[in-house]
Amino acid sequence: MKSENLLKLEKTILELAPEKKVALAFSKGVDSSILLEVLRRLDMDVFTFTFDTNIALEIPQVALNTRQRCYFCKTLMLSTFKKIAFSKGYNVFFDGTNADDLLEFRPGLKAIKEQGILSPIAKAGLSKTELREIGKELGLDCAAEPSSPCYLTRFPYDTLVNIEMIKVVEEAEKFLKENGFKHNRVRIHKEIARIEVLDLKSFLDKALIEDLLHILSPIGVKYITLDMLGLRSGSMDL
């Protein structure tokens, strides 16, 4: 028997796309992956599009990591997505925004509205936790995966960011994940890397820290610090 939340999501999807034909902005994250599976199980005709967000670094407001970076990035991404999807015969456009996203500082929401993108998860009133429960119900491994926000969130606002910096931080977080810190963030503050993990004591390993510093040194990091408040979503917004 399907859960109440899954039925609610299915009902919302069919109300938004009664012809069962939809284009999905697919980030490959938890939300859009679960949504895609629900669409497929409803026998929807689905076109997916994944945008290389590194391309957005060509936009000054994104490369400079301004507080409105998400708006400019999403505008480019979604306008490109719509143009391609429309050329293939799709005129209903979905994304994976959830109800929790509506409560946070997310300038990209303005772009979603301007571009006419529909967010069935948010419209159904489902939180990230509730969506993960749907994913578990459907037997999806991604339901247990940690969230992976844009890597620009690892840098302070109004800091010039390039692809090399992003790749180094991505490598550092991958290294921590491979060493038992499945949920982690590597925040860069010029010469200092502020590490956010759930298990603070386990991080206090000299060899681990030295290896991490070696990975981060190409972008000028000289010091590793541990955030004693642990892992916090959106800590750069504080």
Buried (B, 14 or more C-beta within 10 A) or exposed (E): EEBEBBEBBBEBBBEBBEEBBBBBBBBEBBBBBBBBBBBEEBEBEBBBBEBEBEEBBEBEBBBBBBEBBBBBBBBBBBEBBBEBBEEEEBEBBBBBBBBBBEEEEBBBBBBBEEBEBBBBBBBBBBBBEBBBBBBBBBEBEBBEBBEEEBBBBBBEBEBEBEEEBBBBBBBBBEBBEEBEBBBBBBBBBEEBBBBBBEBBEEBEEEEBBEBBBEBBEEBEBEEBEBBEEBBEEEBBEE
